[in-house]
Amino acid sequence: MLTSRAAEFSKLSNVERALGDGERRVSIRPLGGAAGCLMMILFSVLASILLTVLLNLITR
């Protein structure tokens, strides 16, 4: 029984290794590289602050 579990684990490890190799072939990069990614984060934060202030002004 212990031997069959070890064999199953070995097969699962091989499948996981094969999937891992497949994932390395595909890379997802943000549009505009690192600078574009940082600009989108900055835009998101600033838009959130602006919309919060506008909502507070409207509800007063």
C-alpha positions as CSV (number, residue, x, y, z in Angstrom):
1,M,0.0,0.0,0.0
2,L,2.8,2.4,0.8
3,T,4.5,1.6,-2.5
4,S,1.4,2.4,-4.5
5,R,1.1,5.8,-2.8
6,A,4.7,6.5,-3.6
7,A,4.1,5.6,-7.2
8,E,1.0,7.8,-7.4
9,F,3.0,10.7,-5.8
10,S,5.7,10.2,-8.4
11,K,3.2,10.3,-11.3
12,L,1.6,13.5,-9.9
13,S,5.0,15.1,-9.5
14,N,5.8,14.3,-13.2
15,V,2.5,15.9,-14.2
16,E,3.2,18.9,-12.1
17,R,6.6,19.2,-13.6
18,A,5.2,19.0,-17.1
19,L,2.7,21.7,-16.4
20,G,5.4,23.9,-14.9
21,D,7.4,23.6,-18.0
22,G,4.4,24.6,-20.1
23,E,3.8,27.7,-18.0
24,R,7.3,29.0,-18.5
25,R,6.7,29.3,-22.2
26,V,4.0,31.9,-21.8
27,S,4.9,35.2,-20.1
28,I,2.4,37.9,-19.3
29,R,3.8,41.4,-19.1
30,P,2.0,44.6,-18.3
31,L,1.4,46.9,-21.3
32,G,4.1,49.6,-21.3
33,G,6.5,47.5,-19.2
34,A,7.3,48.5,-15.6
35,A,6.7,52.2,-16.2
36,G,3.2,51.5,-17.6
37,C,2.4,49.3,-14.7
38,L,3.4,51.9,-12.2
39,M,1.5,54.6,-14.1
40,M,-1.7,52.5,-14.0
41,I,-1.3,52.0,-10.2
42,L,-0.8,55.8,-9.8
43,F,-3.8,56.6,-12.0
44,S,-5.9,54.1,-10.0
45,V,-5.0,55.7,-6.6
46,L,-5.5,59.2,-7.9
47,A,-8.8,58.4,-9.5
48,S,-10.0,56.7,-6.3
49,I,-9.1,59.8,-4.2
50,L,-10.7,62.2,-6.7
51,L,-13.9,60.2,-6.9
52,T,-14.1,59.9,-3.1
53,V,-13.7,63.7,-2.7
54,L,-16.3,64.3,-5.4
55,L,-18.8,61.9,-3.7
56,N,-18.3,63.6,-0.4
57,L,-18.9,67.0,-1.9
58,I,-22.0,65.9,-3.6
59,T,-23.5,64.2,-0.5
60,R,-23.0,67.3,1.7
